[in-house]
Amino acid sequence: MRQDNRKIVTDIIGRQKVIGSVSFIGSGIRNGTADIMAIIKGKAIDIELKRVYKTGKDRQSPEQKREQERAEEAGGEYWIVKDFDDFYERYLQMINK
């Protein structure tokens, strides 16, 4: 998220200038955290969205792989989905178990 601290000020002879800056505020979320976190039928599901672009495949970062291991070790599931249809298919499988 960006925080804009800029102001326009006018000096004594009428000239205007911009003072201040724009700064970045981090989210505080650990690197590699899944895009979506959900509870489905009482089970924690971490959902990572990966799309295939013209330039190649979108792959998990090392941090995302560590987050996947943490989620699965804790008894949750970690889904890597490419689009809504992929998600919906997994969701239907989950609720029909």
Distance bins in CASP14 RR format, pairs under 12 A and 6 or more apart:
PFRMAT RR
TARGET T0000
AUTHOR 0000-0000-0000
RMODE 2
METHOD distances of the structure
MODEL  1
1 22 0 0 0 0 0 1 0 0 0 0 0
1 23 0 0 0 0 1 0 0 0 0 0 0
1 24 1 0 0 1 0 0 0 0 0 0 0
1 25 1 0 1 0 0 0 0 0 0 0 0
1 26 1 0 0 1 0 0 0 0 0 0 0
1 27 1 0 0 1 0 0 0 0 0 0 0
1 28 0 0 0 0 0 1 0 0 0 0 0
1 29 0 0 0 0 0 1 0 0 0 0 0
2 21 0 0 0 0 0 1 0 0 0 0 0
2 22 1 0 1 0 0 0 0 0 0 0 0
2 23 1 0 0 1 0 0 0 0 0 0 0
2 24 1 0 0 1 0 0 0 0 0 0 0
2 25 1 0 0 1 0 0 0 0 0 0 0
2 26 0 0 0 0 1 0 0 0 0 0 0
3 20 0 0 0 0 0 1 0 0 0 0 0
3 21 0 0 0 0 1 0 0 0 0 0 0
3 22 1 0 0 1 0 0 0 0 0 0 0
3 23 1 0 1 0 0 0 0 0 0 0 0
3 24 1 0 0 1 0 0 0 0 0 0 0
3 25 1 0 1 0 0 0 0 0 0 0 0
3 26 0 0 0 0 0 1 0 0 0 0 0
4 18 0 0 0 0 0 1 0 0 0 0 0
4 20 0 0 0 0 1 0 0 0 0 0 0
4 21 0 0 0 0 1 0 0 0 0 0 0
4 22 1 0 1 0 0 0 0 0 0 0 0
4 23 0 0 0 0 1 0 0 0 0 0 0
4 24 0 0 0 0 0 1 0 0 0 0 0
4 25 0 0 0 0 0 1 0 0 0 0 0
5 18 0 0 0 0 0 1 0 0 0 0 0
5 19 0 0 0 0 1 0 0 0 0 0 0
5 20 1 0 1 0 0 0 0 0 0 0 0
5 21 1 0 1 0 0 0 0 0 0 0 0
5 22 1 0 0 1 0 0 0 0 0 0 0
5 23 1 0 0 1 0 0 0 0 0 0 0
5 24 0 0 0 0 0 1 0 0 0 0 0
5 25 0 0 0 0 0 1 0 0 0 0 0
6 17 0 0 0 0 0 1 0 0 0 0 0
6 18 1 0 1 0 0 0 0 0 0 0 0
6 19 1 0 0 1 0 0 0 0 0 0 0
6 20 1 0 1 0 0 0 0 0 0 0 0
6 21 1 0 0 1 0 0 0 0 0 0 0
6 22 1 0 0 1 0 0 0 0 0 0 0
6 23 0 0 0 0 0 1 0 0 0 0 0
7 16 0 0 0 0 0 1 0 0 0 0 0
7 17 0 0 0 0 1 0 0 0 0 0 0
7 18 1 0 0 1 0 0 0 0 0 0 0
7 19 1 0 1 0 0 0 0 0 0 0 0
7 20 1 0 0 1 0 0 0 0 0 0 0
7 21 0 0 0 0 0 1 0 0 0 0 0
7 22 0 0 0 0 0 1 0 0 0 0 0
8 14 0 0 0 0 0 1 0 0 0 0 0
8 15 0 0 0 0 0 1 0 0 0 0 0
8 16 1 0 1 0 0 0 0 0 0 0 0
8 17 1 0 0 1 0 0 0 0 0 0 0
8 18 1 0 1 0 0 0 0 0 0 0 0
8 19 0 0 0 0 1 0 0 0 0 0 0
8 20 0 0 0 0 0 1 0 0 0 0 0
9 15 0 0 0 0 1 0 0 0 0 0 0
9 16 1 0 0 1 0 0 0 0 0 0 0
9 17 1 0 0 1 0 0 0 0 0 0 0
9 18 1 0 0 1 0 0 0 0 0 0 0
9 19 1 0 1 0 0 0 0 0 0 0 0
9 20 0 0 0 0 1 0 0 0 0 0 0
10 16 1 0 1 0 0 0 0 0 0 0 0
10 17 0 0 0 0 1 0 0 0 0 0 0
10 18 0 0 0 0 0 1 0 0 0 0 0
10 19 0 0 0 0 0 1 0 0 0 0 0
11 17 1 0 0 1 0 0 0 0 0 0 0
11 19 0 0 0 0 0 1 0 0 0 0 0
27 33 0 0 0 0 1 0 0 0 0 0 0
29 35 0 0 0 0 0 1 0 0 0 0 0
29 37 0 0 0 0 0 1 0 0 0 0 0
29 63 0 0 0 0 0 1 0 0 0 0 0
29 67 0 0 0 0 0 1 0 0 0 0 0
30 37 0 0 0 0 0 1 0 0 0 0 0
30 63 1 0 0 1 0 0 0 0 0 0 0
30 64 0 0 0 0 0 1 0 0 0 0 0
30 66 0 0 0 0 1 0 0 0 0 0 0
30 67 1 0 0 1 0 0 0 0 0 0 0
30 70 0 0 0 0 1 0 0 0 0 0 0
31 61 1 0 0 1 0 0 0 0 0 0 0
31 62 0 0 0 0 1 0 0 0 0 0 0
31 63 1 0 1 0 0 0 0 0 0 0 0
31 64 0 0 0 0 1 0 0 0 0 0 0
31 65 0 0 0 0 0 1 0 0 0 0 0
31 66 0 0 0 0 1 0 0 0 0 0 0
31 67 0 0 0 0 1 0 0 0 0 0 0
32 46 0 0 0 0 1 0 0 0 0 0 0
32 48 0 0 0 0 1 0 0 0 0 0 0
32 60 0 0 0 0 1 0 0 0 0 0 0
32 61 1 0 0 1 0 0 0 0 0 0 0
32 62 0 0 0 0 1 0 0 0 0 0 0
32 63 1 1 0 0 0 0 0 0 0 0 0
32 64 1 0 1 0 0 0 0 0 0 0 0
32 65 0 0 0 0 1 0 0 0 0 0 0
32 66 1 0 0 1 0 0 0 0 0 0 0
32 67 1 0 1 0 0 0 0 0 0 0 0
32 68 0 0 0 0 1 0 0 0 0 0 0
32 69 0 0 0 0 0 1 0 0 0 0 0
32 70 0 0 0 0 0 1 0 0 0 0 0
32 71 0 0 0 0 0 1 0 0 0 0 0
32 78 0 0 0 0 0 1 0 0 0 0 0
33 46 1 0 0 1 0 0 0 0 0 0 0
33 47 0 0 0 0 0 1 0 0 0 0 0
33 48 0 0 0 0 1 0 0 0 0 0 0
33 61 0 0 0 0 0 1 0 0 0 0 0
33 63 0 0 0 0 1 0 0 0 0 0 0
33 64 0 0 0 0 1 0 0 0 0 0 0
33 66 0 0 0 0 0 1 0 0 0 0 0
33 67 1 0 1 0 0 0 0 0 0 0 0
33 68 0 0 0 0 0 1 0 0 0 0 0
33 70 0 0 0 0 1 0 0 0 0 0 0
33 71 0 0 0 0 1 0 0 0 0 0 0
33 78 0 0 0 0 0 1 0 0 0 0 0
34 44 0 0 0 0 0 1 0 0 0 0 0
34 45 0 0 0 0 1 0 0 0 0 0 0
34 46 1 1 0 0 0 0 0 0 0 0 0
34 47 1 0 1 0 0 0 0 0 0 0 0
34 48 1 0 1 0 0 0 0 0 0 0 0
34 49 0 0 0 0 1 0 0 0 0 0 0
34 50 0 0 0 0 0 1 0 0 0 0 0
34 60 0 0 0 0 0 1 0 0 0 0 0
34 61 0 0 0 0 0 1 0 0 0 0 0
34 63 0 0 0 0 0 1 0 0 0 0 0
34 64 1 0 0 1 0 0 0 0 0 0 0
34 65 0 0 0 0 0 1 0 0 0 0 0
34 66 0 0 0 0 0 1 0 0 0 0 0
34 67 1 0 0 1 0 0 0 0 0 0 0
34 68 0 0 0 0 1 0 0 0 0 0 0
34 70 0 0 0 0 0 1 0 0 0 0 0
34 71 1 0 0 1 0 0 0 0 0 0 0
34 72 0 0 0 0 0 1 0 0 0 0 0
34 76 0 0 0 0 0 1 0 0 0 0 0
34 77 0 0 0 0 0 1 0 0 0 0 0
34 78 1 0 0 1 0 0 0 0 0 0 0
34 79 0 0 0 0 1 0 0 0 0 0 0
34 80 0 0 0 0 1 0 0 0 0 0 0
34 81 0 0 0 0 0 1 0 0 0 0 0
35 45 0 0 0 0 0 1 0 0 0 0 0
35 46 0 0 0 0 1 0 0 0 0 0 0
35 47 1 0 0 1 0 0 0 0 0 0 0
35 48 1 0 1 0 0 0 0 0 0 0 0
35 49 1 0 1 0 0 0 0 0 0 0 0
35 50 0 0 0 0 1 0 0 0 0 0 0
35 51 0 0 0 0 0 1 0 0 0 0 0
35 58 0 0 0 0 0 1 0 0 0 0 0
35 60 0 0 0 0 0 1 0 0 0 0 0
35 64 0 0 0 0 1 0 0 0 0 0 0
35 67 0 0 0 0 0 1 0 0 0 0 0
35 78 0 0 0 0 0 1 0 0 0 0 0
35 79 0 0 0 0 0 1 0 0 0 0 0
35 80 0 0 0 0 0 1 0 0 0 0 0
35 81 0 0 0 0 1 0 0 0 0 0 0
35 87 0 0 0 0 0 1 0 0 0 0 0
36 44 0 0 0 0 0 1 0 0 0 0 0
36 45 0 0 0 0 1 0 0 0 0 0 0
36 46 1 0 0 1 0 0 0 0 0 0 0
36 47 1 0 1 0 0 0 0 0 0 0 0
36 48 0 0 0 0 1 0 0 0 0 0 0
36 49 1 0 0 1 0 0 0 0 0 0 0
36 78 0 0 0 0 0 1 0 0 0 0 0
36 79 0 0 0 0 1 0 0 0 0 0 0
36 80 0 0 0 0 0 1 0 0 0 0 0
36 81 0 0 0 0 1 0 0 0 0 0 0
36 84 0 0 0 0 0 1 0 0 0 0 0
36 87 0 0 0 0 1 0 0 0 0 0 0
36 91 0 0 0 0 0 1 0 0 0 0 0
37 43 0 0 0 0 0 1 0 0 0 0 0
37 44 1 0 0 1 0 0 0 0 0 0 0
37 45 1 0 0 1 0 0 0 0 0 0 0
37 46 1 0 1 0 0 0 0 0 0 0 0
37 47 1 0 0 1 0 0 0 0 0 0 0
37 48 0 0 0 0 0 1 0 0 0 0 0
37 67 0 0 0 0 0 1 0 0 0 0 0
37 71 0 0 0 0 1 0 0 0 0 0 0
37 76 0 0 0 0 0 1 0 0 0 0 0
37 77 0 0 0 0 0 1 0 0 0 0 0
37 78 0 0 0 0 0 1 0 0 0 0 0
37 79 0 0 0 0 0 1 0 0 0 0 0
38 44 1 0 0 1 0 0 0 0 0 0 0
38 45 1 0 1 0 0 0 0 0 0 0 0
38 46 0 0 0 0 1 0 0 0 0 0 0
38 47 1 0 0 1 0 0 0 0 0 0 0
38 48 0 0 0 0 0 1 0 0 0 0 0
38 71 0 0 0 0 0 1 0 0 0 0 0
38 76 0 0 0 0 0 1 0 0 0 0 0
38 77 0 0 0 0 1 0 0 0 0 0 0
38 78 0 0 0 0 0 1 0 0 0 0 0
38 79 0 0 0 0 1 0 0 0 0 0 0
38 81 0 0 0 0 0 1 0 0 0 0 0
38 87 0 0 0 0 1 0 0 0 0 0 0
38 90 0 0 0 0 0 1 0 0 0 0 0
38 91 0 0 0 0 1 0 0 0 0 0 0
38 94 0 0 0 0 0 1 0 0 0 0 0
39 45 1 0 0 1 0 0 0 0 0 0 0
39 46 0 0 0 0 0 1 0 0 0 0 0
39 47 0 0 0 0 0 1 0 0 0 0 0
39 76 0 0 0 0 1 0 0 0 0 0 0
39 77 0 0 0 0 0 1 0 0 0 0 0
39 94 0 0 0 0 0 1 0 0 0 0 0
40 46 0 0 0 0 0 1 0 0 0 0 0
40 47 0 0 0 0 1 0 0 0 0 0 0
40 76 0 0 0 0 0 1 0 0 0 0 0
40 77 0 0 0 0 1 0 0 0 0 0 0
40 79 0 0 0 0 1 0 0 0 0 0 0
40 87 0 0 0 0 0 1 0 0 0 0 0
40 90 0 0 0 0 1 0 0 0 0 0 0
40 91 1 0 0 1 0 0 0 0 0 0 0
40 92 0 0 0 0 0 1 0 0 0 0 0
40 93 0 0 0 0 0 1 0 0 0 0 0
40 94 1 0 1 0 0 0 0 0 0 0 0
40 95 1 0 0 1 0 0 0 0 0 0 0
40 96 0 0 0 0 0 1 0 0 0 0 0
40 97 0 0 0 0 0 1 0 0 0 0 0
41 76 0 0 0 0 0 1 0 0 0 0 0
41 77 0 0 0 0 0 1 0 0 0 0 0
41 91 0 0 0 0 0 1 0 0 0 0 0
41 92 0 0 0 0 0 1 0 0 0 0 0
41 93 0 0 0 0 0 1 0 0 0 0 0
41 94 1 0 0 1 0 0 0 0 0 0 0
41 95 1 0 0 1 0 0 0 0 0 0 0
41 96 0 0 0 0 0 1 0 0 0 0 0
41 97 1 0 0 1 0 0 0 0 0 0 0
42 75 0 0 0 0 0 1 0 0 0 0 0
42 76 0 0 0 0 1 0 0 0 0 0 0
42 77 0 0 0 0 0 1 0 0 0 0 0
42 94 0 0 0 0 0 1 0 0 0 0 0
42 95 0 0 0 0 0 1 0 0 0 0 0
42 97 0 0 0 0 0 1 0 0 0 0 0
43 71 0 0 0 0 0 1 0 0 0 0 0
43 72 0 0 0 0 0 1 0 0 0 0 0
43 74 0 0 0 0 0 1 0 0 0 0 0
43 75 1 0 0 1 0 0 0 0 0 0 0
43 76 1 0 1 0 0 0 0 0 0 0 0
43 77 1 0 0 1 0 0 0 0 0 0 0
43 78 0 0 0 0 0 1 0 0 0 0 0
43 79 0 0 0 0 0 1 0 0 0 0 0
43 91 0 0 0 0 0 1 0 0 0 0 0
43 94 1 0 0 1 0 0 0 0 0 0 0
43 95 0 0 0 0 0 1 0 0 0 0 0
43 97 0 0 0 0 1 0 0 0 0 0 0
44 70 0 0 0 0 0 1 0 0 0 0 0
44 71 1 0 0 1 0 0 0 0 0 0 0
44 72 0 0 0 0 0 1 0 0 0 0 0
44 73 0 0 0 0 0 1 0 0 0 0 0
44 74 1 0 0 1 0 0 0 0 0 0 0
44 75 1 0 0 1 0 0 0 0 0 0 0
44 76 1 0 1 0 0 0 0 0 0 0 0
44 77 1 0 0 1 0 0 0 0 0 0 0
44 78 0 0 0 0 1 0 0 0 0 0 0
44 79 0 0 0 0 0 1 0 0 0 0 0
44 94 0 0 0 0 0 1 0 0 0 0 0
45 68 0 0 0 0 0 1 0 0 0 0 0
45 71 0 0 0 0 1 0 0 0 0 0 0
45 72 0 0 0 0 0 1 0 0 0 0 0
45 74 0 0 0 0 0 1 0 0 0 0 0
45 75 0 0 0 0 0 1 0 0 0 0 0
45 76 1 0 0 1 0 0 0 0 0 0 0
45 77 1 0 1 0 0 0 0 0 0 0 0
45 78 1 0 0 1 0 0 0 0 0 0 0
45 79 1 0 0 1 0 0 0 0 0 0 0
45 80 0 0 0 0 0 1 0 0 0 0 0
45 81 0 0 0 0 0 1 0 0 0 0 0
45 87 0 0 0 0 1 0 0 0 0 0 0
45 90 0 0 0 0 1 0 0 0 0 0 0
45 91 0 0 0 0 1 0 0 0 0 0 0
45 93 0 0 0 0 0 1 0 0 0 0 0
45 94 1 0 0 1 0 0 0 0 0 0 0
45 95 0 0 0 0 0 1 0 0 0 0 0
46 60 0 0 0 0 0 1 0 0 0 0 0
46 64 0 0 0 0 1 0 0 0 0 0 0
46 66 0 0 0 0 0 1 0 0 0 0 0
46 67 1 0 0 1 0 0 0 0 0 0 0
46 68 1 0 0 1 0 0 0 0 0 0 0
46 69 0 0 0 0 0 1 0 0 0 0 0
46 70 0 0 0 0 1 0 0 0 0 0 0
46 71 1 0 1 0 0 0 0 0 0 0 0
46 72 0 0 0 0 1 0 0 0 0 0 0
46 74 0 0 0 0 1 0 0 0 0 0 0
46 75 0 0 0 0 0 1 0 0 0 0 0
46 76 1 0 0 1 0 0 0 0 0 0 0
46 77 1 0 0 1 0 0 0 0 0 0 0
46 78 1 0 1 0 0 0 0 0 0 0 0
46 79 1 0 0 1 0 0 0 0 0 0 0
46 80 0 0 0 0 1 0 0 0 0 0 0
46 81 0 0 0 0 0 1 0 0 0 0 0
47 64 0 0 0 0 0 1 0 0 0 0 0
47 67 0 0 0 0 0 1 0 0 0 0 0
47 68 0 0 0 0 0 1 0 0 0 0 0
47 71 0 0 0 0 0 1 0 0 0 0 0
47 76 0 0 0 0 0 1 0 0 0 0 0
47 77 0 0 0 0 1 0 0 0 0 0 0
47 78 1 0 0 1 0 0 0 0 0 0 0
47 79 1 0 1 0 0 0 0 0 0 0 0
47 80 0 0 0 0 1 0 0 0 0 0 0
47 81 1 0 0 1 0 0 0 0 0 0 0
47 82 0 0 0 0 0 1 0 0 0 0 0
47 83 0 0 0 0 0 1 0 0 0 0 0
47 84 0 0 0 0 0 1 0 0 0 0 0
47 86 0 0 0 0 0 1 0 0 0 0 0
47 87 1 0 0 1 0 0 0 0 0 0 0
47 88 0 0 0 0 0 1 0 0 0 0 0
47 90 0 0 0 0 1 0 0 0 0 0 0
47 91 0 0 0 0 1 0 0 0 0 0 0
47 94 0 0 0 0 0 1 0 0 0 0 0
48 58 0 0 0 0 1 0 0 0 0 0 0
48 59 0 0 0 0 0 1 0 0 0 0 0
48 60 1 0 0 1 0 0 0 0 0 0 0
48 61 0 0 0 0 0 1 0 0 0 0 0
48 63 0 0 0 0 0 1 0 0 0 0 0
48 64 1 0 0 1 0 0 0 0 0 0 0
48 65 0 0 0 0 0 1 0 0 0 0 0
48 67 0 0 0 0 1 0 0 0 0 0 0
48 68 1 0 0 1 0 0 0 0 0 0 0
48 71 0 0 0 0 1 0 0 0 0 0 0
48 77 0 0 0 0 0 1 0 0 0 0 0
48 78 1 0 0 1 0 0 0 0 0 0 0
48 79 1 0 0 1 0 0 0 0 0 0 0
48 80 1 0 1 0 0 0 0 0 0 0 0
48 81 1 0 0 1 0 0 0 0 0 0 0
48 82 0 0 0 0 0 1 0 0 0 0 0
48 86 0 0 0 0 0 1 0 0 0 0 0
48 87 0 0 0 0 0 1 0 0 0 0 0
49 58 0 0 0 0 1 0 0 0 0 0 0
49 60 0 0 0 0 0 1 0 0 0 0 0
49 64 0 0 0 0 0 1 0 0 0 0 0
49 79 0 0 0 0 1 0 0 0 0 0 0
49 80 0 0 0 0 1 0 0 0 0 0 0
49 81 1 0 0 1 0 0 0 0 0 0 0
49 82 1 0 0 1 0 0 0 0 0 0 0
49 83 0 0 0 0 1 0 0 0 0 0 0
49 84 0 0 0 0 1 0 0 0 0 0 0
49 86 0 0 0 0 1 0 0 0 0 0 0
49 87 0 0 0 0 1 0 0 0 0 0 0
50 56 0 0 0 0 0 1 0 0 0 0 0
50 57 1 0 0 1 0 0 0 0 0 0 0
50 58 1 0 1 0 0 0 0 0 0 0 0
50 59 1 0 0 1 0 0 0 0 0 0 0
50 60 1 0 0 1 0 0 0 0 0 0 0
50 61 0 0 0 0 0 1 0 0 0 0 0
50 64 0 0 0 0 1 0 0 0 0 0 0
50 68 0 0 0 0 0 1 0 0 0 0 0
50 78 0 0 0 0 0 1 0 0 0 0 0
50 79 0 0 0 0 0 1 0 0 0 0 0
50 80 1 0 1 0 0 0 0 0 0 0 0
50 81 1 0 0 1 0 0 0 0 0 0 0
50 82 1 0 1 0 0 0 0 0 0 0 0
50 83 0 0 0 0 1 0 0 0 0 0 0
50 86 0 0 0 0 1 0 0 0 0 0 0
50 87 0 0 0 0 0 1 0 0 0 0 0
51 57 0 0 0 0 1 0 0 0 0 0 0
51 58 1 0 1 0 0 0 0 0 0 0 0
51 59 0 0 0 0 0 1 0 0 0 0 0
51 80 0 0 0 0 0 1 0 0 0 0 0
51 81 0 0 0 0 1 0 0 0 0 0 0
51 82 1 0 1 0 0 0 0 0 0 0 0
51 83 1 0 0 1 0 0 0 0 0 0 0
51 84 0 0 0 0 0 1 0 0 0 0 0
51 86 0 0 0 0 0 1 0 0 0 0 0
52 58 1 0 0 1 0 0 0 0 0 0 0
52 59 0 0 0 0 0 1 0 0 0 0 0
52 80 0 0 0 0 0 1 0 0 0 0 0
52 81 0 0 0 0 0 1 0 0 0 0 0
52 82 1 0 0 1 0 0 0 0 0 0 0
52 83 0 0 0 0 1 0 0 0 0 0 0
52 86 0 0 0 0 0 1 0 0 0 0 0
53 59 0 0 0 0 0 1 0 0 0 0 0
53 82 0 0 0 0 0 1 0 0 0 0 0
57 80 0 0 0 0 0 1 0 0 0 0 0
57 82 0 0 0 0 1 0 0 0 0 0 0
58 64 0 0 0 0 0 1 0 0 0 0 0
58 80 0 0 0 0 1 0 0 0 0 0 0
58 81 0 0 0 0 0 1 0 0 0 0 0
58 82 0 0 0 0 1 0 0 0 0 0 0
58 83 0 0 0 0 0 1 0 0 0 0 0
59 65 0 0 0 0 1 0 0 0 0 0 0
59 80 0 0 0 0 1 0 0 0 0 0 0
60 66 0 0 0 0 1 0 0 0 0 0 0
60 67 0 0 0 0 1 0 0 0 0 0 0
60 68 1 0 0 1 0 0 0 0 0 0 0
60 69 0 0 0 0 0 1 0 0 0 0 0
60 78 0 0 0 0 1 0 0 0 0 0 0
60 80 1 0 0 1 0 0 0 0 0 0 0
61 67 0 0 0 0 1 0 0 0 0 0 0
61 68 0 0 0 0 0 1 0 0 0 0 0
62 68 0 0 0 0 0 1 0 0 0 0 0
62 69 0 0 0 0 0 1 0 0 0 0 0
63 69 0 0 0 0 0 1 0 0 0 0 0
63 70 0 0 0 0 0 1 0 0 0 0 0
64 70 0 0 0 0 0 1 0 0 0 0 0
64 71 0 0 0 0 0 1 0 0 0 0 0
64 78 0 0 0 0 1 0 0 0 0 0 0
64 80 0 0 0 0 1 0 0 0 0 0 0
65 71 0 0 0 0 0 1 0 0 0 0 0
65 72 0 0 0 0 0 1 0 0 0 0 0
65 78 0 0 0 0 1 0 0 0 0 0 0
65 80 0 0 0 0 0 1 0 0 0 0 0
66 72 0 0 0 0 0 1 0 0 0 0 0
66 73 0 0 0 0 0 1 0 0 0 0 0
66 78 0 0 0 0 0 1 0 0 0 0 0
67 73 0 0 0 0 0 1 0 0 0 0 0
67 74 0 0 0 0 0 1 0 0 0 0 0
67 76 0 0 0 0 0 1 0 0 0 0 0
67 78 1 0 0 1 0 0 0 0 0 0 0
67 80 0 0 0 0 0 1 0 0 0 0 0
68 74 0 0 0 0 0 1 0 0 0 0 0
68 75 0 0 0 0 0 1 0 0 0 0 0
68 76 0 0 0 0 0 1 0 0 0 0 0
68 77 0 0 0 0 1 0 0 0 0 0 0
68 78 1 0 1 0 0 0 0 0 0 0 0
68 79 0 0 0 0 1 0 0 0 0 0 0
68 80 0 0 0 0 1 0 0 0 0 0 0
69 75 0 0 0 0 0 1 0 0 0 0 0
69 76 0 0 0 0 0 1 0 0 0 0 0
69 78 0 0 0 0 1 0 0 0 0 0 0
70 76 0 0 0 0 1 0 0 0 0 0 0
70 78 0 0 0 0 1 0 0 0 0 0 0
71 77 1 0 0 1 0 0 0 0 0 0 0
71 78 1 0 1 0 0 0 0 0 0 0 0
71 79 0 0 0 0 1 0 0 0 0 0 0
71 80 0 0 0 0 0 1 0 0 0 0 0
72 78 1 0 1 0 0 0 0 0 0 0 0
72 79 0 0 0 0 0 1 0 0 0 0 0
76 94 0 0 0 0 0 1 0 0 0 0 0
77 90 0 0 0 0 1 0 0 0 0 0 0
77 91 0 0 0 0 0 1 0 0 0 0 0
77 93 0 0 0 0 0 1 0 0 0 0 0
77 94 1 0 0 1 0 0 0 0 0 0 0
77 97 0 0 0 0 0 1 0 0 0 0 0
78 90 0 0 0 0 0 1 0 0 0 0 0
79 86 0 0 0 0 1 0 0 0 0 0 0
79 87 1 0 0 1 0 0 0 0 0 0 0
79 88 0 0 0 0 0 1 0 0 0 0 0
79 89 0 0 0 0 0 1 0 0 0 0 0
79 90 1 0 1 0 0 0 0 0 0 0 0
79 91 0 0 0 0 1 0 0 0 0 0 0
79 93 0 0 0 0 0 1 0 0 0 0 0
79 94 0 0 0 0 1 0 0 0 0 0 0
80 86 0 0 0 0 1 0 0 0 0 0 0
80 87 0 0 0 0 0 1 0 0 0 0 0
80 90 0 0 0 0 1 0 0 0 0 0 0
81 87 1 0 1 0 0 0 0 0 0 0 0
81 88 0 0 0 0 1 0 0 0 0 0 0
81 89 0 0 0 0 1 0 0 0 0 0 0
81 90 1 0 0 1 0 0 0 0 0 0 0
81 91 0 0 0 0 1 0 0 0 0 0 0
82 88 0 0 0 0 0 1 0 0 0 0 0
82 89 0 0 0 0 0 1 0 0 0 0 0
82 90 0 0 0 0 0 1 0 0 0 0 0
83 89 0 0 0 0 0 1 0 0 0 0 0
83 90 0 0 0 0 0 1 0 0 0 0 0
84 90 0 0 0 0 0 1 0 0 0 0 0
84 91 0 0 0 0 1 0 0 0 0 0 0
85 91 0 0 0 0 0 1 0 0 0 0 0
85 92 0 0 0 0 0 1 0 0 0 0 0
86 92 0 0 0 0 0 1 0 0 0 0 0
86 93 0 0 0 0 0 1 0 0 0 0 0
87 93 0 0 0 0 0 1 0 0 0 0 0
87 94 0 0 0 0 0 1 0 0 0 0 0
88 94 0 0 0 0 0 1 0 0 0 0 0
88 95 0 0 0 0 0 1 0 0 0 0 0
89 95 0 0 0 0 0 1 0 0 0 0 0
89 96 0 0 0 0 0 1 0 0 0 0 0
90 96 0 0 0 0 0 1 0 0 0 0 0
90 97 0 0 0 0 0 1 0 0 0 0 0
91 97 0 0 0 0 0 1 0 0 0 0 0
END
